[in-house]
Amino acid sequence: MSIDTHEASSPIGSTHSQFVGSIPDMYDTHLGPLLFEFTATDMAGRLSEMMPNGGKVLEIAAGTGISTERFWRSLAPGSEILATDLNDAMLDYARTKRGALPGVSWRQADAMDLPFEDTSFDAVVCQFGIMFFPDKQKGLAEMARVLKPGGKLLFNVWDTLAVNRCAGIALETIGGFFENDPPDYLSVPFGYADIDLIKALIAEVGLSDVRHDLVTDIIERPDTSSPARGFVEGNPGILQIKQNPDIDPEMVILALAQAYETEFGASPTRIPLQAIVFSAVKS
């Protein structure tokens, strides 16, 4: 079976990967507590169960290191984590905020062409990165290539915009400020949730014991201002907003915060989220 996985909407190296300027800080500060901490904690628990004795781990799309730090905390002493990301600005932020973690190193790398030898790692992990791969099958094949026999693959993706209403509301609200060509960044991370397709791709690259789980939580935040700021300023969509002289980013944030109050309540706001976790083993 051959599956076409080339999506023009999500190329690595496109504007969707331009986490520059203040974006890494906004991402880590505002989206981290909402989107990435509970999922990273879940992933870290799964990884430690897969590797009770620890080992050598490759992380793809490490971002600002939120997941990296939790992997480090959960793994057995003596484990090594090589945390990679395509984007240097995100890695610079990670090194500054989380660099002093024994056994953790940071390196820029393209998931489409990993600069590592075959059978180099006991596990490959990726939190919310695969959705951005221009060729999902190639990226998964690279992960499989660098795994040792018996090595574990672990990654997650977001469920759809319909399920994760906070992202859907953000996309709609931000788009309402544009007459045409609104930022579509959020359609990428929340647009790759076909479980059967993903499991078929994992099997096609030669991995076995392919499994998935749903991870659901309700995240409570003091108010809606931080989630709104994160969805506006914590991703590359802000670059397009700032290019439009008729749009004030603060007005976009205010409108989104108000929309969140209507949907999720004000103080505190309680936002439901759902991710999908996949795991597999290299025979």
C-alpha positions as CSV (number, residue, x, y, z in Angstrom):
1,M,0.0,0.0,0.0
2,S,1.3,3.5,-0.8
3,I,-0.2,6.5,0.8
4,D,0.0,10.0,-0.5
5,T,1.1,12.2,2.4
6,H,2.3,15.4,0.7
7,E,0.4,18.3,2.1
8,A,1.2,21.7,0.5
9,S,-0.4,23.4,3.5
10,S,2.1,22.4,6.1
11,P,5.7,22.5,4.8
12,I,8.6,22.7,7.2
13,G,10.4,25.9,6.4
14,S,7.2,27.8,5.4
15,T,5.7,30.6,7.4
16,H,4.2,28.0,9.6
17,S,7.7,27.4,11.1
18,Q,8.7,31.0,11.6
19,F,8.8,31.1,15.3
20,V,10.8,34.3,15.5
21,G,11.1,37.5,17.7
22,S,8.8,37.4,20.7
23,I,6.9,34.3,19.5
24,P,8.9,31.7,21.4
25,D,8.3,33.6,24.7
26,M,4.6,34.1,24.0
27,Y,4.3,30.4,23.0
28,D,6.0,29.2,26.2
29,T,4.4,31.7,28.6
30,H,0.8,31.6,27.4
31,L,0.3,28.5,25.3
32,G,2.5,26.3,27.5
33,P,0.3,26.1,30.5
34,L,-2.8,25.7,28.3
35,L,-1.8,23.3,25.6
36,F,1.5,21.7,26.2
37,E,2.1,21.0,29.9
38,F,-0.6,18.5,30.5
39,T,0.1,16.7,27.3
40,A,3.9,16.7,28.0
41,T,3.2,15.2,31.4
42,D,1.1,12.5,29.8
43,M,3.8,11.7,27.2
44,A,6.6,11.6,29.9
45,G,4.6,9.1,31.9
46,R,4.2,6.9,28.8
47,L,7.9,7.2,27.9
48,S,9.0,6.2,31.4
49,E,6.8,3.1,31.3
50,M,8.2,2.2,27.9
51,M,11.8,2.7,29.1
52,P,11.9,1.7,32.8
53,N,15.7,1.5,32.6
54,G,16.1,4.7,30.6
55,G,18.3,5.0,27.5
56,K,19.1,7.3,24.7
57,V,16.1,9.4,23.4
58,L,15.8,11.5,20.3
59,E,13.1,14.3,20.6
60,I,11.8,15.8,17.4
61,A,10.1,19.2,17.4
62,A,11.2,20.0,20.9
63,G,10.2,23.6,20.6
64,T,10.9,25.6,23.8
65,G,11.6,22.4,25.8
66,I,8.4,22.1,27.7
67,S,8.2,18.4,26.9
68,T,11.9,17.9,27.0
69,E,12.0,18.9,30.7
70,R,9.3,16.5,31.6
71,F,10.9,13.7,29.7
72,W,14.1,14.4,31.6
73,R,12.3,14.3,34.9
74,S,10.6,11.0,34.2
75,L,13.5,9.0,32.8
76,A,15.8,6.8,34.8
77,P,19.1,8.4,35.9
78,G,21.8,8.2,33.3
79,S,19.4,8.6,30.4
80,E,20.3,10.9,27.5
81,I,18.0,13.2,25.5
82,L,18.9,14.8,22.3
83,A,16.3,17.5,21.8
84,T,16.0,18.8,18.2
85,D,13.9,21.4,16.4
86,L,14.0,22.9,12.9
87,N,13.7,26.4,14.4
88,D,16.8,28.0,15.9
89,A,14.8,30.7,17.8
90,M,12.8,28.0,19.6
91,L,16.0,26.1,20.5
92,D,17.7,29.3,21.7
93,Y,14.8,29.9,24.0
94,A,14.9,26.3,25.3
95,R,18.7,26.5,25.9
96,T,18.3,29.7,27.9
97,K,15.3,28.6,30.0
98,R,16.0,24.8,30.3
99,G,19.5,24.3,29.1
100,A,21.0,23.2,32.5
101,L,19.5,19.7,32.4
102,P,22.1,16.9,32.9
103,G,22.0,14.5,30.0
104,V,20.1,16.8,27.7
105,S,21.6,18.4,24.6
106,W,20.0,20.6,22.0
107,R,20.6,20.5,18.2
108,Q,18.9,22.0,15.2
109,A,17.7,19.3,12.8
110,D,15.3,18.7,10.0
111,A,12.9,15.8,10.6
112,M,12.8,15.1,6.9
113,D,16.5,14.3,6.9
114,L,17.8,13.5,10.4
115,P,21.6,13.9,10.7
116,F,22.0,10.7,12.7
117,E,23.2,7.1,12.0
118,D,20.8,4.2,11.6
119,T,19.8,2.4,14.8
120,S,21.1,5.2,17.1
121,F,18.3,5.7,19.7
122,D,16.3,3.6,22.1
123,A,13.2,5.9,21.6
124,V,12.1,8.7,19.4
125,V,9.5,11.1,20.8
126,C,7.6,14.0,19.2
127,Q,5.1,16.3,20.9
128,F,2.8,18.0,18.3
129,G,5.4,18.1,15.5
130,I,4.3,15.6,12.9
131,M,1.3,17.7,11.7
132,F,3.9,20.2,10.3
133,F,5.8,17.6,8.3
134,P,5.5,18.2,4.5
135,D,5.8,14.5,4.0
136,K,4.4,12.5,6.9
137,Q,5.6,9.2,5.6
138,K,9.1,10.4,5.0
139,G,9.3,11.9,8.5
140,L,8.0,8.7,10.1
141,A,10.5,6.6,8.0
142,E,13.3,8.8,9.3
143,M,12.2,8.2,12.9
144,A,12.0,4.5,12.3
145,R,15.5,4.5,10.6
146,V,17.2,5.9,13.6
147,L,15.5,3.6,16.1
148,K,17.4,0.6,17.4
149,P,15.7,-2.8,17.1
150,G,13.2,-2.9,19.9
151,G,13.2,0.9,20.0
152,K,10.0,2.8,20.8
153,L,8.2,5.5,18.9
154,L,5.9,7.9,20.8
155,F,4.2,11.0,19.4
156,N,1.0,12.9,19.7
157,V,-1.3,15.1,17.5
158,W,-4.2,17.3,18.3
159,D,-7.7,16.2,17.6
160,T,-9.8,18.4,15.3
161,L,-10.8,22.1,15.5
162,A,-14.3,20.9,16.1
163,V,-13.2,18.9,19.2
164,N,-10.7,21.6,20.4
165,R,-13.1,24.5,20.3
166,C,-10.6,27.0,21.8
167,A,-8.5,26.7,18.6
168,G,-11.5,26.7,16.3
169,I,-12.8,29.9,18.0
170,A,-9.3,31.5,17.7
171,L,-9.2,30.7,14.0
172,E,-12.7,32.2,13.4
173,T,-12.1,35.2,15.6
174,I,-8.7,36.1,14.1
175,G,-10.0,35.5,10.6
176,G,-12.9,37.9,11.2
177,F,-10.4,40.8,11.2
178,F,-9.3,40.1,7.7
179,E,-11.2,40.9,4.5
180,N,-9.3,38.1,2.7
181,D,-6.3,35.8,3.2
182,P,-6.6,35.4,7.0
183,P,-3.9,33.6,8.9
184,D,-4.5,29.8,8.6
185,Y,-1.7,28.6,10.9
186,L,-4.1,26.9,13.4
187,S,-5.6,24.8,10.7
188,V,-2.3,22.9,10.5
189,P,-1.7,21.7,14.1
190,F,-5.4,20.9,14.5
191,G,-5.8,19.4,11.0
192,Y,-4.2,16.0,11.2
193,A,-6.3,13.7,13.3
194,D,-7.2,10.7,11.0
195,I,-6.4,7.9,13.3
196,D,-6.6,5.1,10.8
197,L,-4.5,7.0,8.3
198,I,-1.8,7.7,10.9
199,K,-1.7,4.1,12.1
200,A,-1.4,2.9,8.5
201,L,1.5,5.2,7.9
202,I,3.3,4.0,11.0
203,A,2.9,0.4,9.9
204,E,4.0,1.2,6.4
205,V,7.4,2.4,7.6
206,G,8.0,-1.0,9.3
207,L,6.9,-0.5,12.9
208,S,4.7,-2.9,14.8
209,D,2.5,-3.0,17.9
210,V,0.9,0.3,16.7
211,R,-1.5,1.7,19.3
212,H,-3.3,5.0,20.1
213,D,-5.1,6.6,23.0
214,L,-7.2,9.7,23.5
215,V,-5.9,12.2,26.1
216,T,-8.5,14.5,27.3
217,D,-8.4,17.2,30.0
218,I,-10.1,20.4,31.1
219,I,-7.5,23.1,31.7
220,E,-8.4,25.8,34.2
221,R,-6.8,29.3,33.8
222,P,-7.4,32.3,36.0
223,D,-9.0,34.2,33.1
224,T,-9.2,34.3,29.3
225,S,-6.5,36.9,28.6
226,S,-3.5,34.6,28.7
227,P,-5.1,31.9,26.4
228,A,-6.2,34.6,24.0
229,R,-2.7,36.3,23.9
230,G,-1.1,32.9,23.3
231,F,-3.3,32.0,20.4
232,V,-2.8,35.4,18.8
233,E,0.9,36.1,19.6
234,G,2.3,32.7,20.3
235,N,2.4,31.4,16.7
236,P,3.5,32.6,13.3
237,G,0.0,33.9,12.6
238,I,1.0,37.1,14.5
239,L,3.4,38.0,11.6
240,Q,0.5,38.2,9.2
241,I,-1.5,40.3,11.7
242,K,1.3,42.8,12.2
243,Q,1.7,43.1,8.4
244,N,-1.8,44.6,8.2
245,P,-1.7,48.3,9.3
246,D,-5.5,48.2,9.8
247,I,-5.4,45.5,12.5
248,D,-4.4,46.2,16.1
249,P,-3.2,42.9,17.7
250,E,-4.4,44.1,21.1
251,M,-7.9,44.4,19.7
252,V,-7.7,40.9,18.3
253,I,-6.6,39.6,21.7
254,L,-9.5,41.4,23.4
255,A,-12.1,40.0,20.9
256,L,-10.7,36.5,21.4
257,A,-10.7,36.8,25.2
258,Q,-14.4,37.9,25.1
259,A,-15.3,35.0,22.8
260,Y,-13.6,32.6,25.3
261,E,-15.5,34.1,28.2
262,T,-18.8,33.4,26.3
263,E,-17.8,29.8,25.5
264,F,-15.7,28.8,28.6
265,G,-16.5,31.2,31.4
266,A,-14.5,34.1,32.8
267,S,-12.8,33.7,36.1
268,P,-11.6,31.0,36.1
269,T,-12.0,29.8,32.5
270,R,-12.2,26.1,31.9
271,I,-11.1,24.9,28.5
272,P,-11.5,21.3,27.3
273,L,-8.8,19.8,25.1
274,Q,-8.2,16.5,23.4
275,A,-5.0,15.0,21.9
276,I,-4.3,11.6,20.3
277,V,-1.2,9.7,21.3
278,F,0.4,7.0,19.1
279,S,3.1,4.5,20.0
280,A,4.9,1.7,18.1
281,V,7.9,-0.6,18.3
282,K,10.7,-1.3,15.8
283,S,11.0,-5.1,15.4
